[in-house]
């Protein structure tokens, strides 16, 4: 019987793996249960590295964080640049937000 017990994760683009962490964990666990510890540990390592990446990104990219507060992050800089290009603000806002970001780094 054919299934998709793991949502056909083997055919997913690597970027899609972030949406399938539960499946990866199940695969790693099952591999270890059948004695394929090395393969299971390799998948657990991927999960660990994904968690580290997400933690790093969370520190520098927060959707709408009080945009131009005293502590803007990279998402605020991206928004300022987008607002400038859409004609909502001027280039000066981009420089202002970047300056605040540099001060707090």
OpenMM code with the backbone's topology and positions (N, CA, C; nanometers):
from openmm import Vec3, app, unit

residues = "UNK UNK UNK UNK UNK UNK UNK UNK UNK UNK UNK UNK UNK UNK UNK UNK UNK UNK UNK UNK UNK UNK UNK UNK UNK UNK UNK UNK UNK UNK UNK UNK UNK UNK UNK UNK UNK UNK UNK UNK UNK UNK UNK UNK UNK UNK UNK UNK UNK UNK UNK UNK UNK UNK UNK UNK UNK UNK UNK UNK UNK UNK UNK UNK UNK UNK UNK UNK UNK UNK UNK UNK UNK UNK UNK UNK UNK UNK UNK UNK UNK UNK UNK UNK UNK UNK UNK UNK UNK UNK UNK UNK UNK UNK UNK UNK UNK UNK UNK UNK UNK UNK UNK UNK UNK".split()
positions = [
    Vec3(0.0848, -0.1174, 0.0000),
    Vec3(0.0000, 0.0000, 0.0000),
    Vec3(0.0897, 0.1243, 0.0000),
    Vec3(0.0593, 0.2166, -0.0895),
    Vec3(0.1343, 0.3410, -0.0989),
    Vec3(0.0683, 0.4443, -0.0093),
    Vec3(0.1486, 0.5330, 0.0444),
    Vec3(0.0921, 0.6257, 0.1407),
    Vec3(0.1408, 0.7663, 0.1268),
    Vec3(0.2182, 0.8106, 0.2047),
    Vec3(0.2579, 0.9489, 0.2154),
    Vec3(0.2622, 0.9786, 0.3636),
    Vec3(0.3042, 0.8783, 0.4375),
    Vec3(0.3068, 0.8891, 0.5827),
    Vec3(0.3865, 1.0108, 0.6293),
    Vec3(0.4808, 1.0514, 0.5493),
    Vec3(0.5638, 1.1666, 0.5855),
    Vec3(0.5454, 1.2804, 0.4862),
    Vec3(0.4286, 1.2880, 0.4245),
    Vec3(0.3949, 1.3943, 0.3297),
    Vec3(0.4957, 1.4049, 0.2153),
    Vec3(0.5480, 1.2917, 0.1751),
    Vec3(0.6433, 1.2862, 0.0631),
    Vec3(0.7560, 1.3873, 0.0809),
    Vec3(0.8075, 1.3926, 0.2022),
    Vec3(0.9078, 1.4936, 0.2369),
    Vec3(1.0352, 1.4799, 0.1539),
    Vec3(1.0636, 1.3595, 0.1063),
    Vec3(1.1834, 1.3392, 0.0260),
    Vec3(1.1812, 1.4126, -0.1063),
    Vec3(1.0644, 1.4546, -0.1507),
    Vec3(1.0552, 1.5278, -0.2774),
    Vec3(1.0357, 1.6781, -0.2558),
    Vec3(1.0450, 1.7225, -0.1324),
    Vec3(1.0263, 1.8648, -0.1019),
    Vec3(1.1548, 1.9428, -0.1294),
    Vec3(1.1387, 2.0679, -0.1631),
    Vec3(1.2503, 2.1600, -0.1737),
    Vec3(1.3056, 2.1807, -0.0312),
    Vec3(1.4365, 2.1908, -0.0156),
    Vec3(1.4925, 2.2083, 0.1191),
    Vec3(1.4300, 2.3232, 0.1988),
    Vec3(1.3919, 2.4308, 0.1316),
    Vec3(1.3300, 2.5439, 0.2029),
    Vec3(1.1964, 2.5049, 0.2647),
    Vec3(1.1316, 2.4055, 0.2066),
    Vec3(1.0022, 2.3604, 0.2575),
    Vec3(1.0146, 2.2776, 0.3850),
    Vec3(1.1338, 2.2321, 0.4166),
    Vec3(1.1524, 2.1482, 0.5342),
    Vec3(1.1130, 2.2198, 0.6633),
    Vec3(1.1236, 2.3518, 0.6638),
    Vec3(1.0858, 2.4275, 0.7831),
    Vec3(0.9376, 2.4084, 0.8167),
    Vec3(0.8580, 2.3763, 0.7179),
    Vec3(0.7157, 2.3522, 0.7400),
    Vec3(0.6854, 2.2059, 0.7714),
    Vec3(0.7893, 2.1237, 0.7804),
    Vec3(0.7692, 1.9804, 0.8007),
    Vec3(0.8625, 1.9249, 0.9084),
    Vec3(0.8828, 2.0021, 1.0142),
    Vec3(0.9732, 1.9585, 1.1203),
    Vec3(0.9206, 1.8362, 1.1947),
    Vec3(0.7889, 1.8266, 1.2115),
    Vec3(0.7323, 1.7093, 1.2798),
    Vec3(0.7607, 1.5819, 1.2015),
    Vec3(0.7466, 1.5885, 1.0698),
    Vec3(0.7751, 1.4719, 0.9875),
    Vec3(0.9228, 1.4334, 0.9969),
    Vec3(1.0105, 1.5333, 0.9946),
    Vec3(1.1537, 1.5053, 1.0070),
    Vec3(1.1840, 1.4376, 1.1407),
    Vec3(1.1227, 1.4867, 1.2462),
    Vec3(1.1458, 1.4270, 1.3772),
    Vec3(1.0954, 1.2826, 1.3818),
    Vec3(0.9806, 1.2588, 1.3221),
    Vec3(0.9273, 1.1224, 1.3169),
    Vec3(1.0184, 1.0297, 1.2373),
    Vec3(1.0700, 1.0791, 1.1262),
    Vec3(1.1603, 0.9990, 1.0439),
    Vec3(1.2872, 0.9657, 1.1223),
    Vec3(1.3447, 1.0656, 1.1881),
    Vec3(1.4663, 1.0434, 1.2660),
    Vec3(1.4419, 0.9394, 1.3754),
    Vec3(1.3304, 0.9521, 1.4438),
    Vec3(1.2961, 0.8590, 1.5510),
    Vec3(1.2800, 0.7171, 1.4960),
    Vec3(1.2076, 0.7045, 1.3864),
    Vec3(1.1858, 0.5721, 1.3289),
    Vec3(1.3155, 0.5100, 1.2794),
    Vec3(1.4021, 0.5893, 1.2198),
    Vec3(1.5309, 0.5375, 1.1751),
    Vec3(1.6108, 0.4811, 1.2925),
    Vec3(1.6095, 0.5533, 1.4036),
    Vec3(1.6811, 0.5041, 1.5219),
    Vec3(1.6171, 0.3762, 1.5755),
    Vec3(1.4846, 0.3692, 1.5711),
    Vec3(1.4154, 0.2488, 1.6190),
    Vec3(1.4512, 0.1249, 1.5386),
    Vec3(1.4808, 0.1412, 1.4110),
    Vec3(1.5142, 0.0246, 1.3287),
    Vec3(1.6658, 0.0051, 1.3169),
    Vec3(1.7407, 0.0755, 1.4009),
    Vec3(1.8844, 0.0551, 1.4065),
    Vec3(1.9671, 0.1402, 1.3122),
    Vec3(1.9046, 0.2327, 1.2440),
    Vec3(1.9781, 0.3224, 1.1540),
    Vec3(2.0085, 0.4534, 1.2259),
    Vec3(2.0870, 0.4386, 1.3335),
    Vec3(2.1172, 0.5527, 1.4214),
    Vec3(2.1878, 0.6671, 1.3508),
    Vec3(2.2824, 0.6341, 1.2651),
    Vec3(2.3600, 0.7395, 1.1984),
    Vec3(2.2697, 0.8266, 1.1108),
    Vec3(2.1809, 0.7636, 1.0353),
    Vec3(2.0878, 0.8406, 0.9515),
    Vec3(1.9911, 0.9204, 1.0381),
    Vec3(1.9428, 0.8609, 1.1454),
    Vec3(1.8525, 0.9322, 1.2366),
    Vec3(1.9208, 1.0533, 1.2981),
    Vec3(2.0447, 1.0350, 1.3430),
    Vec3(2.1188, 1.1464, 1.4028),
    Vec3(2.1455, 1.2569, 1.3014),
    Vec3(2.1679, 1.2205, 1.1758),
    Vec3(2.1895, 1.3221, 1.0720),
    Vec3(2.0648, 1.4073, 1.0541),
    Vec3(1.9484, 1.3446, 1.0617),
    Vec3(1.8241, 1.4217, 1.0492),
    Vec3(1.8018, 1.5068, 1.1735),
    Vec3(1.8324, 1.4523, 1.2919),
    Vec3(1.8224, 1.5339, 1.4138),
    Vec3(1.9162, 1.6546, 1.4043),
    Vec3(2.0333, 1.6384, 1.3414),
    Vec3(2.1271, 1.7500, 1.3252),
    Vec3(2.0658, 1.8570, 1.2353),
    Vec3(1.9972, 1.8157, 1.1309),
    Vec3(1.9287, 1.9133, 1.0444),
    Vec3(1.8259, 1.9909, 1.1264),
    Vec3(1.7493, 1.9209, 1.2072),
    Vec3(1.6483, 1.9877, 1.2914),
    Vec3(1.7137, 2.0866, 1.3870),
    Vec3(1.8263, 2.0467, 1.4454),
    Vec3(1.8988, 2.1349, 1.5375),
    Vec3(1.9475, 2.2606, 1.4657),
    Vec3(2.0037, 2.2423, 1.3477),
    Vec3(2.0538, 2.3568, 1.2711),
    Vec3(1.9399, 2.4477, 1.2263),
    Vec3(1.8257, 2.3903, 1.1937),
    Vec3(1.7091, 2.4715, 1.1574),
    Vec3(1.6655, 2.5565, 1.2764),
    Vec3(1.6646, 2.4971, 1.3953),
    Vec3(1.6249, 2.5710, 1.5158),
    Vec3(1.7225, 2.6847, 1.5449),
    Vec3(1.8514, 2.6580, 1.5271),
    Vec3(1.9510, 2.7635, 1.5477),
    Vec3(1.9316, 2.8779, 1.4491),
    Vec3(1.9074, 2.8437, 1.3241),
    Vec3(1.8845, 2.9456, 1.2215),
    Vec3(1.7624, 3.0303, 1.2572),
    Vec3(1.6529, 2.9644, 1.2953),
    Vec3(1.5316, 3.0384, 1.3303),
    Vec3(1.5548, 3.1307, 1.4489),
    Vec3(1.6315, 3.0865, 1.5470),
    Vec3(1.6609, 3.1703, 1.6628),
    Vec3(1.7417, 3.2939, 1.6224),
    Vec3(1.8372, 3.2753, 1.5312),
    Vec3(1.9179, 3.3891, 1.4848),
    Vec3(1.8321, 3.4888, 1.4071),
    Vec3(1.7480, 3.4384, 1.3197),
    Vec3(1.6624, 3.5257, 1.2402),
    Vec3(1.5648, 3.6014, 1.3292),
    Vec3(1.5101, 3.5325, 1.4297),
    Vec3(1.4148, 3.5974, 1.5201),
    Vec3(1.4758, 3.7172, 1.5922),
    Vec3(1.6078, 3.7163, 1.6102),
    Vec3(1.6751, 3.8265, 1.6792),
    Vec3(1.6904, 3.9497, 1.5909),
    Vec3(1.6886, 3.9315, 1.4591),
    Vec3(1.7155, 4.0446, 1.3699),
    Vec3(1.6001, 4.0783, 1.2763),
    Vec3(1.4932, 3.9981, 1.2797),
    Vec3(1.3829, 4.0215, 1.1863),
    Vec3(1.2512, 3.9968, 1.2579),
    Vec3(1.1841, 4.1050, 1.2955),
    Vec3(1.0576, 4.0937, 1.3653),
    Vec3(0.9529, 4.1715, 1.2878),
    Vec3(0.8569, 4.1026, 1.2277),
    Vec3(0.7541, 4.1758, 1.1530),
    Vec3(0.6848, 4.2795, 1.2420),
    Vec3(0.6830, 4.3997, 1.1959),
    Vec3(0.6278, 4.5161, 1.2643),
    Vec3(0.6609, 4.5211, 1.4134),
    Vec3(0.7743, 4.5776, 1.4441),
    Vec3(0.8187, 4.5888, 1.5829),
    Vec3(0.8122, 4.7323, 1.6332),
    Vec3(0.7098, 4.8060, 1.5950),
    Vec3(0.7054, 4.9464, 1.6329),
    Vec3(0.7946, 5.0239, 1.5392),
    Vec3(0.7943, 4.9811, 1.4192),
    Vec3(0.8747, 5.0232, 1.3064),
    Vec3(0.9908, 5.1158, 1.3333),
    Vec3(0.9651, 5.2335, 1.3665),
    Vec3(1.0759, 5.3286, 1.3728),
    Vec3(1.1041, 5.3666, 1.5170),
    Vec3(1.0922, 5.2670, 1.6023),
    Vec3(1.1198, 5.2876, 1.7435),
    Vec3(1.2689, 5.3103, 1.7621),
    Vec3(1.3103, 5.3155, 1.8850),
    Vec3(1.4523, 5.3376, 1.9120),
    Vec3(1.5346, 5.2121, 1.8850),
    Vec3(1.4692, 5.0973, 1.8605),
    Vec3(1.5423, 4.9737, 1.8343),
    Vec3(1.4901, 4.9024, 1.7098),
    Vec3(1.5067, 4.9621, 1.5919),
    Vec3(1.4604, 4.8961, 1.4702),
    Vec3(1.5483, 4.7752, 1.4376),
    Vec3(1.4912, 4.6786, 1.3705),
    Vec3(1.5696, 4.5649, 1.3247),
    Vec3(1.5723, 4.5642, 1.1719),
    Vec3(1.6222, 4.4576, 1.1127),
    Vec3(1.6360, 4.4536, 0.9672),
    Vec3(1.5020, 4.4575, 0.8956),
    Vec3(1.3960, 4.4070, 0.9582),
    Vec3(1.2652, 4.4142, 0.8934),
    Vec3(1.2170, 4.5587, 0.8831),
    Vec3(1.2501, 4.6398, 0.9817),
    Vec3(1.2127, 4.7817, 0.9770),
    Vec3(1.2887, 4.8530, 0.8649),
    Vec3(1.4135, 4.8141, 0.8435),
    Vec3(1.4919, 4.8723, 0.7347),
    Vec3(1.4298, 4.8337, 0.6009),
    Vec3(1.3919, 4.7074, 0.5868),
    Vec3(1.3290, 4.6619, 0.4626),
    Vec3(1.1987, 4.7367, 0.4386),
    Vec3(1.1207, 4.7587, 0.5445),
    Vec3(0.9950, 4.8331, 0.5294),
    Vec3(1.0206, 4.9773, 0.4872),
    Vec3(1.1196, 5.0409, 0.5499),
    Vec3(1.1510, 5.1798, 0.5154),
    Vec3(1.1908, 5.1898, 0.3679),
    Vec3(1.2703, 5.0946, 0.3213),
    Vec3(1.3114, 5.0942, 0.1813),
    Vec3(1.1909, 5.0728, 0.0896),
    Vec3(1.1031, 4.9822, 0.1288),
    Vec3(0.9828, 4.9572, 0.0482),
    Vec3(0.8917, 5.0802, 0.0449),
    Vec3(0.8751, 5.1452, 0.1605),
    Vec3(0.7899, 5.2651, 0.1656),
    Vec3(0.8471, 5.3753, 0.0773),
    Vec3(0.9801, 5.3874, 0.0756),
    Vec3(1.0438, 5.4876, -0.0089),
    Vec3(1.0166, 5.4565, -0.1559),
    Vec3(1.0362, 5.3308, -0.1962),
    Vec3(1.0172, 5.2942, -0.3367),
    Vec3(0.8715, 5.3015, -0.3807),
    Vec3(0.7791, 5.2908, -0.2864),
    Vec3(0.6377, 5.3023, -0.3244),
    Vec3(0.5897, 5.4462, -0.3177),
    Vec3(0.6788, 5.5381, -0.2786),
    Vec3(0.6448, 5.6796, -0.2767),
    Vec3(0.5790, 5.7266, -0.1484),
    Vec3(0.5731, 5.6406, -0.0466),
    Vec3(0.5097, 5.6793, 0.0798),
    Vec3(0.5994, 5.7662, 0.1669),
    Vec3(0.7311, 5.7497, 0.1531),
    Vec3(0.8267, 5.8290, 0.2309),
    Vec3(0.9434, 5.8652, 0.1406),
    Vec3(1.0395, 5.9298, 0.1987),
    Vec3(1.1589, 5.9643, 0.1227),
    Vec3(1.2773, 5.8788, 0.1630),
    Vec3(1.3847, 5.8942, 0.0900),
    Vec3(1.5080, 5.8203, 0.1171),
    Vec3(1.5606, 5.8493, 0.2570),
    Vec3(1.5307, 5.9684, 0.3071),
    Vec3(1.5808, 6.0068, 0.4390),
    Vec3(1.5341, 5.9106, 0.5482),
    Vec3(1.4155, 5.8552, 0.5351),
    Vec3(1.3668, 5.7604, 0.6356),
    Vec3(1.4538, 5.6345, 0.6371),
    Vec3(1.4959, 5.5884, 0.5210),
    Vec3(1.5827, 5.4702, 0.5138),
    Vec3(1.7121, 5.4976, 0.5905),
    Vec3(1.7716, 5.6128, 0.5674),
    Vec3(1.8965, 5.6483, 0.6354),
    Vec3(1.8738, 5.6634, 0.7861),
    Vec3(1.7618, 5.7194, 0.8239),
    Vec3(1.7305, 5.7375, 0.9661),
    Vec3(1.7168, 5.6025, 1.0370),
    Vec3(1.6433, 5.5110, 0.9761),
    Vec3(1.6233, 5.3789, 1.0367),
    Vec3(1.7546, 5.3014, 1.0398),
    Vec3(1.8338, 5.3113, 0.9330),
    Vec3(1.9650, 5.2450, 0.9311),
    Vec3(2.0560, 5.3005, 1.0397),
    Vec3(2.0535, 5.4293, 1.0611),
    Vec3(2.1362, 5.4918, 1.1647),
    Vec3(2.0962, 5.4406, 1.3034),
    Vec3(1.9658, 5.4320, 1.3286),
    Vec3(1.9199, 5.3789, 1.4574),
    Vec3(1.9617, 5.2330, 1.4744),
    Vec3(1.9519, 5.1578, 1.3682),
    Vec3(1.9911, 5.0171, 1.3727),
    Vec3(2.1410, 5.0023, 1.4035),
    Vec3(2.2234, 5.0853, 1.3377),
    Vec3(2.3675, 5.0802, 1.3600),
    Vec3(2.4033, 5.1154, 1.5040),
    Vec3(2.3323, 5.2121, 1.5623),
    Vec3(2.3569, 5.2533, 1.6999),
    Vec3(2.3341, 5.1416, 1.7992),
    Vec3(2.2341, 5.0594, 1.7733),
    Vec3(2.1973, 4.9563, 1.8704),
    Vec3(2.2675, 4.8233, 1.8488),
    Vec3(2.3408, 4.8083, 1.7368),
    Vec3(2.4095, 4.6807, 1.7076),
    Vec3(2.5095, 4.6445, 1.8116),
] * unit.nanometer
topology = app.Topology()
chain = topology.addChain("A")
for resn in residues:
    res = topology.addResidue(resn, chain)
    for name in ("N", "CA", "C"):
        topology.addAtom(name, app.Element.getBySymbol(name[0]), res)
